[in-house]
Amino acid sequence: MPRNLRNKNFKQGRSLLIRLDHGSDIIAEMTEIAGNLEIATGVFSAIGALSSAELGHYDQVKHEYGKIQVEKPVELVSFSGNISARDGQPFVHAHAVLADRDGKVLGGHLMKGCVFAAEVHLQELLGQPLVRVHDPTTGLKLWGEE
């Protein structure tokens, strides 16, 4: 990866507090918000609860995601990530830690999550937008040059 992509400087843009819609998919709604507000690059965190979720874990040998289905209500103990561009569209990359009623936790790449209640802090970053391109070493689409 070119060195200039390991450290980019941004200025803070809008700082938004957003309540997500009950019953929506958290990733789809965050993607829609980024598109509607024309946020090309940003970071976010959230707290709340999900009715169900799908977590992923990337297999570094096979270069594919395994999935963990969570079919019960969980607390959104930690939810953080970033927004960049992928294939010309806003792309939300998020990780989460989820806790069940007994305090047992699961975590990983959040692929889907049905919102029970969620409050998000979204920080827009201004500068040259980050764009995801295929990285042959990892098999992932990482920040790079188009």
Residue pairs with C-beta under 8 A, 6 or more apart in sequence:
1 135
1 142
1 143
1 144
2 144
2 145
5 143
5 144
5 145
8 127
8 128
8 130
9 127
10 41
10 125
10 126
10 127
11 125
11 126
11 127
12 123
12 124
12 125
12 126
13 39
13 42
13 123
13 124
13 125
13 126
14 37
14 39
14 122
14 123
14 124
15 121
15 122
15 123
15 124
16 37
16 120
16 121
16 122
16 123
16 124
17 119
17 120
17 121
17 122
18 33
18 119
18 120
18 122
19 117
19 118
19 119
19 120
20 26
20 29
20 30
20 46
20 48
20 115
20 117
20 118
20 119
20 120
21 29
21 115
22 115
22 116
22 117
23 51
23 114
23 115
24 114
24 115
25 112
25 113
25 114
25 115
26 46
26 50
26 79
26 94
26 110
26 112
26 113
26 114
26 115
26 118
27 92
27 94
27 110
27 111
27 112
27 113
29 115
30 44
30 83
30 92
30 94
30 120
30 122
31 89
31 90
31 91
31 92
33 39
33 122
34 42
34 83
34 90
34 92
35 89
35 90
37 124
39 83
39 90
39 122
39 124
40 83
40 84
40 85
40 90
40 129
40 130
41 82
41 83
41 84
41 124
41 125
41 126
41 127
41 129
41 130
42 82
42 83
42 122
42 123
42 124
42 125
43 80
43 81
43 82
43 83
43 122
43 123
43 125
44 79
44 80
44 81
44 82
44 83
44 94
44 120
44 121
44 122
44 123
45 78
45 79
45 80
45 120
45 121
46 76
46 79
46 80
46 118
46 119
46 120
46 121
47 76
47 77
47 79
47 118
47 119
48 75
48 76
48 79
48 115
48 116
48 117
48 118
48 119
49 73
49 74
49 75
49 76
49 116
49 117
49 118
50 70
50 73
50 74
50 76
50 98
50 113
50 114
50 115
50 116
50 118
51 73
51 114
51 115
51 116
52 69
52 70
52 71
52 72
52 73
52 113
52 114
53 69
53 70
53 74
53 96
53 98
53 110
53 112
53 113
53 114
54 67
54 68
54 69
54 70
54 110
54 111
54 112
54 113
55 67
55 68
55 70
55 96
55 98
55 106
55 107
55 108
55 109
55 110
55 111
56 65
56 66
56 67
56 68
56 108
56 109
56 110
56 111
57 65
57 66
57 68
57 108
57 109
58 64
58 65
58 66
58 109
58 140
59 65
59 66
60 138
63 138
63 139
63 140
64 139
65 109
65 111
67 111
68 106
68 108
70 98
70 106
72 100
73 100
73 101
73 116
74 98
74 99
74 100
74 106
75 98
75 99
75 100
76 96
76 98
76 113
76 118
77 96
77 97
77 98
77 99
77 105
78 95
78 96
78 97
78 107
79 94
79 95
79 96
79 97
79 110
79 118
79 120
80 94
80 95
81 92
81 93
81 94
81 95
81 110
82 92
82 93
82 130
83 90
83 91
83 92
83 93
84 90
84 91
84 93
84 129
84 130
84 131
84 132
84 143
85 91
85 129
85 130
85 131
85 132
86 131
86 132
86 141
91 132
91 141
93 109
94 109
94 110
95 107
95 108
95 109
95 110
96 107
96 108
96 110
96 113
97 105
97 106
97 107
98 105
98 106
98 107
99 105
130 143
131 143
131 144
131 145
131 146
132 141
132 142
132 143
132 144
133 141
133 142
133 143
133 144
133 145
133 146
134 140
134 141
135 141
135 142
135 144
